[in-house]
Amino acid sequence: MRPHANRTYLFTPGNHARRVEKALQLNADVVILDLEDAVAVAEKVATRTIIKEGGP
């Protein structure tokens, strides 16, 4: 049996709770929470902590 191919990758900023919640409700094969490029420098540490503890 062939493994399922991931066709849809959805990137969303990890520091916007509403966007994360919406992304998780969509029919994407993979949701990637961006903790670097899309997050302001001043919010990076807090965003990493929130995601590590289970998300916004």
Backbone as ProteinMPNN parsed JSONL, in Angstrom:
{"seq_chain_A": "MRPHANRTYLFTPGNHARRVEKALQLNADVVILDLEDAVAVAEKVATRTIIKEGGP", "coords_chain_A": {"N_chain_A": [[0.843, -1.183, 0.0], [0.556, 2.193, -0.855], [1.841, 5.006, 0.869], [-0.056, 7.811, 2.083], [0.049, 10.707, 0.158], [1.113, 13.91, 0.991], [-0.493, 16.7, -0.041], [-1.326, 19.288, 0.381], [0.03, 21.97, 1.959], [-0.203, 24.149, 4.564], [0.773, 27.187, 5.697], [0.873, 29.195, 8.596], [0.995, 32.09, 10.694], [2.244, 31.547, 13.933], [1.572, 33.15, 16.045], [-0.93, 34.239, 15.946], [-3.834, 33.554, 17.172], [-6.446, 33.245, 16.121], [-5.989, 32.795, 13.387], [-4.527, 30.411, 13.525], [-6.433, 28.658, 14.654], [-8.355, 28.682, 12.585], [-6.827, 27.633, 10.462], [-6.429, 25.025, 11.358], [-8.965, 24.006, 11.091], [-9.413, 23.795, 8.424], [-9.14, 21.863, 5.362], [-6.476, 20.993, 5.013], [-3.61, 18.968, 4.306], [-1.316, 19.192, 5.824], [-0.519, 21.36, 8.468], [1.461, 24.076, 9.14], [2.894, 25.815, 11.676], [4.198, 28.879, 11.702], [6.964, 30.05, 13.305], [8.957, 31.831, 13.08], [9.711, 33.609, 10.594], [7.211, 34.905, 10.146], [6.604, 36.024, 12.534], [6.879, 38.72, 14.74], [9.943, 40.018, 16.054], [9.891, 40.737, 18.771], [7.865, 39.093, 19.693], [8.577, 36.448, 19.425], [9.665, 34.638, 21.457], [7.516, 34.349, 23.275], [5.587, 33.313, 21.532], [6.716, 30.848, 20.777], [6.622, 29.547, 23.255], [3.851, 29.424, 23.758], [2.969, 27.761, 21.634], [4.441, 25.446, 22.186], [3.227, 24.666, 24.542], [0.794, 23.781, 23.76], [-0.625, 25.325, 21.991], [-2.404, 28.278, 20.827]], "CA_chain_A": [[0.0, 0.0, 0.0], [1.308, 3.449, -0.907], [1.462, 5.975, 1.912], [-0.785, 9.011, 1.649], [0.911, 11.831, -0.232], [0.659, 15.222, 1.459], [-0.611, 17.587, -1.187], [-1.614, 20.654, 0.788], [0.768, 22.477, 3.106], [-0.721, 25.468, 4.902], [1.597, 27.906, 6.667], [0.178, 30.289, 9.266], [1.777, 32.621, 11.816], [1.898, 30.9, 15.193], [1.22, 34.116, 17.084], [-2.288, 34.726, 15.717], [-4.697, 32.451, 17.588], [-7.572, 33.083, 15.197], [-5.487, 32.182, 12.153], [-4.176, 29.023, 13.837], [-7.689, 27.921, 14.791], [-8.936, 28.565, 11.243], [-5.99, 26.719, 9.681], [-6.662, 23.661, 11.835], [-10.303, 23.598, 10.674], [-9.428, 23.622, 6.975], [-8.865, 20.501, 4.915], [-5.08, 20.882, 4.583], [-2.944, 17.742, 4.738], [-0.322, 19.569, 6.825], [-0.553, 22.751, 8.913], [2.758, 24.447, 9.693], [2.82, 27.054, 12.442], [5.438, 29.634, 11.502], [7.421, 30.664, 14.551], [10.116, 32.655, 12.797], [9.585, 34.702, 9.623], [5.936, 35.623, 10.226], [6.412, 36.497, 13.905], [7.734, 39.862, 15.098], [11.057, 39.669, 16.942], [9.463, 40.907, 20.166], [6.857, 38.081, 20.043], [9.077, 35.1, 19.133], [9.785, 33.78, 22.644], [6.162, 34.064, 23.77], [4.914, 32.459, 20.559], [7.268, 29.492, 20.919], [6.106, 28.99, 24.512], [2.421, 29.124, 23.568], [2.844, 26.602, 20.759], [4.984, 24.282, 22.894], [2.29, 24.28, 25.596], [-0.459, 23.264, 23.21], [-1.238, 26.237, 21.041], [-3.151, 29.445, 21.301]], "C_chain_A": [[0.887, 1.246, 0.0], [0.874, 4.364, 0.226], [0.754, 7.173, 1.29], [0.2, 10.123, 1.324], [0.311, 13.131, 0.293], [0.663, 16.177, 0.278], [-0.76, 19.037, -0.792], [-0.857, 21.001, 2.064], [0.285, 23.897, 3.362], [0.152, 26.065, 5.996], [0.764, 29.027, 7.281], [1.042, 30.797, 10.417], [1.307, 32.002, 13.136], [1.451, 31.852, 16.277], [-0.168, 34.726, 16.887], [-3.272, 33.591, 15.978], [-5.836, 32.197, 16.604], [-7.148, 32.406, 13.899], [-5.117, 30.72, 12.375], [-5.437, 28.184, 13.931], [-8.332, 27.681, 13.433], [-8.152, 27.55, 10.407], [-6.242, 25.27, 10.072], [-8.038, 23.135, 11.439], [-10.39, 23.331, 9.178], [-8.982, 22.213, 6.609], [-7.439, 20.35, 4.378], [-4.502, 19.562, 5.093], [-1.964, 18.022, 5.872], [-0.505, 21.045, 7.169], [0.776, 23.036, 9.603], [2.614, 25.798, 10.381], [4.175, 27.749, 12.352], [5.793, 30.351, 12.794], [8.574, 31.627, 14.318], [9.79, 33.835, 11.885], [8.312, 35.533, 9.789], [5.68, 36.235, 11.6], [7.394, 37.635, 14.194], [8.781, 39.431, 16.128], [10.626, 39.724, 18.405], [8.485, 39.83, 20.627], [7.36, 36.649, 19.908], [9.103, 34.178, 20.35], [8.404, 33.395, 23.166], [5.425, 33.116, 22.827], [5.422, 31.03, 20.662], [6.718, 28.811, 22.165], [4.647, 28.581, 24.36], [2.243, 27.865, 22.743], [3.333, 25.351, 21.463], [3.996, 23.765, 23.93], [0.933, 23.854, 25.051], [-1.195, 24.21, 22.302], [-2.037, 27.337, 21.68], [-4.567, 29.078, 21.691]], "O_chain_A": [[1.849, 1.335, 0.763], [-0.317, 4.486, 0.514], [0.951, 7.494, 0.119], [1.08, 10.438, 2.125], [-0.865, 13.416, 0.064], [1.705, 16.429, -0.327], [-0.365, 19.929, -1.543], [-1.077, 20.398, 3.114], [0.356, 24.75, 2.478], [0.255, 25.511, 7.091], [0.037, 29.726, 6.575], [1.748, 30.012, 11.05], [0.109, 31.947, 13.411], [0.992, 31.411, 17.331], [-0.534, 35.652, 17.611], [-3.514, 32.761, 15.101], [-6.146, 31.046, 16.296], [-7.859, 31.548, 13.376], [-5.366, 29.879, 11.511], [-5.503, 27.104, 13.345], [-8.807, 26.578, 13.164], [-8.742, 26.711, 9.728], [-6.265, 24.387, 9.214], [-8.252, 21.922, 11.452], [-11.345, 22.705, 8.716], [-8.502, 21.464, 7.46], [-7.224, 19.65, 3.388], [-4.858, 19.096, 6.175], [-1.795, 17.199, 6.772], [-0.632, 21.884, 6.277], [1.169, 22.331, 10.532], [2.26, 26.796, 9.753], [5.174, 27.253, 12.873], [5.017, 31.157, 13.307], [9.112, 32.184, 15.274], [9.612, 34.953, 12.368], [8.342, 36.747, 9.588], [4.659, 36.89, 11.809], [8.589, 37.521, 13.922], [8.516, 38.573, 16.97], [10.972, 38.838, 19.187], [8.287, 39.661, 21.83], [6.631, 35.716, 20.248], [8.613, 33.052, 20.278], [8.161, 32.226, 23.466], [4.718, 32.215, 23.28], [4.625, 30.092, 20.636], [6.385, 27.627, 22.131], [4.259, 27.497, 24.794], [1.454, 26.992, 23.105], [2.706, 24.297, 21.353], [3.928, 22.561, 24.175], [0.014, 23.592, 25.828], [-2.311, 23.906, 21.881], [-2.311, 27.339, 22.88], [-5.335, 29.942, 22.113]]}, "name": "protein", "num_of_chains": 1, "seq": "MRPHANRTYLFTPGNHARRVEKALQLNADVVILDLEDAVAVAEKVATRTIIKEGGP"}
